[in-house]
Each structure stands twice: as C-alpha cells, then as structure tokens.
Amino acid sequence: RESWLNRLKSGLRRTGSGIATVFTGTRIDEDLYEELEAALLMADSGVSATQHLLTDLRRRVKEAKATEPAAVKALLADAIADLLKPLQKPLVIGEHKPTVIMVAGVNGAGKTTSIGKLTRHLADDGASVLLAAADTFRAAAREQLAVWADRNTVDIVTQEGGDPAAVCFDAVSAGKARGKDVVLVDTAGRLPTQLHLMEELRKIRRVVNKADASAPHEVLLVIDGNTGQNALTQVKAFDEALQLTGLIITKLDGTAKGGVLCAIARERPVPVYFIGVGEKLEDLETFDAREYAQALLS
Ligand code: GDP
C-alpha cells in the first residue's frame, strides 16, 4: 500500500510542488492567496473549484486563527479532502447476478488495461468474471483484451467484425447461463465520428438492458488523469449520453494535472471507484479523498 501511495505522491508532486511551494514563505498575505490561485489553476482544478477552495480556505484560516503558512497548508488539505469526499464511493458487486458493468473511454485512456486490472481485482475478491469484447472494429483491442482474459483465466465473449451490441447481448446471456458474478463489457473507444460513438454506446446500453432488464448496473468511464480539463469535458459528454455511475482515473502515477479531480467534484461529481497508478495488473487502487488531497500537496 505504501508503494502505490508513494507513486501517487511522486506523480502528483509534479502538480503538487506548484501548490506546496506556495506555503514555503513566512507570511499569510494576499500574495499567498494569489499564488495559490495560480497554482490550483495550473493543476487544472478549473475556475469554479479554485474559487470554491479559496473561499473555503479563507473561512477556515479565520476560524482557526492560523498564523503560519504551514497551518494554512494543512487547512487547504482539509478543504480539498472535503471537496473530494463525495467522489469516494466503493464499487459494490453482488446485488445482481451477474452484475453487468459497461466500460467506456476514448482510445488511449487506459480502458483495456483498467479492465484487466478490474478483472484481477474482482477475481481477488472471489467473483467470477466474463469479459465481453464489444470493440469489434479493432482487432488489436480484441486481442489485447484476450491477453488480459488469459492472464486472469476468465471467459471472454467476442466476435470478429460483428455488431458490438449483439456481442454484448450474447455476453450478458452467457453470463446468466454460466452463473457468472460479473460481466464486464469493453466498448469501442473511437469510431469514424464522435457522434457515432455516443450513438453506438447508447445502443449497447439499450441492448444490454434487453438481455437483462435491470442492466447495466454500472456504467464506468475510464479517463486519463493527464488530460486535465479535457477529462471534465469527457465526463460531462459521456454522462449525458450514458448516465455514468462511476469513473476510473488512470495514469495518476505521472501527472501534473491532478487538480482535475477537484473540477470533477465541483462540476460533475461522478464517483471515482478506482485510480490507476501504474501499468501493471495490480496498479489499481480504491480512491481515498484524504490520501489524494495529501498527495496533491506533498
Ligand atoms: P485504451 O486504448 O484506452 O484501451 O488504452 P490502453 O489500456 O491500451 O492503455 C494505453 C497506455 O496507457 C498503455 O501503454 C498502458 O500501459 C498505459 N496505462 C494505462 N493505465 C495506466 C496507469 O495507470 N499508469 C500508467 N503509467 N500507464 C497506464
């Protein structure tokens, strides 16, 4: 546990150093707040979250009668942790059998890797998993998913060049017939046009719902933590099209834009089920608001 926290810290330090250095002086004055504002914006926290944090911090500083920058830094950690707290929510499996989890994300976000990691995480918890490779356009995507399935020794349903929604229907039916605990549906990340992509994802959602009237039970979006404010744009667009239930934020082991979680918390608070902190199968961690806030300020 220690090692991933260190990786998160060293990743976020690229952001964090900017925020942390604001507090290396000796005085609490307007300059400090101005520098802090700039540092939060640089870390891609966005205008709304930055203003919220500054107002909240001034109130906390007054209440605590803080006199030293170090104390202000600790109060900022509290303010960020409180802002991020609503994003901290566990992924719950077991209410439905199978629990159908649809996973979306633009190419390169780390979707396939995250599905591999999530499969491992679920299997470690004793759940049986079936993977549905609905990205029928890209042979490479199917092959990569098959490698992950192999590594995790789980079943995979796929079809070359077929209708993605039909693959999902088959997978959910197979998941039911085989008594699986979880069906993980990997969707395409890019189609000829962005509009087309959303249409296809909506279709998959509808067809999954035909195979099981209560499904999908979870709709996850995988986003690259390095994309900054663009991550927020993606959350909004996918949420509007698919009604997201959770996020997986990847590549937080090497980002200078860790403030984007503050923007998400403020503008589109979809729970963060997991964070990716490396390329290996075990590099998936549950999100903890306080740990994250502290890593951001390390
Ligand atoms: P997809 O196109 O969304 O399916 O993306 P992939 O799963 O193929 O991942 C794209 C690249 O990001 C690969 O090189 C992965 O190893 C890398 N990657 C994914 N998640 C993480 C992470 O949490 N940390 C780091 N450092 N790299 C990651």
Residues whose N, C-alpha, C, O or C-beta is under 5 A from the ligand:
A	BS01	GDP	V106 N107 G108 A109 G110 K111 T112 T113 S114 T250 K251 L252 D253 G276 V277 G278 E279 D283
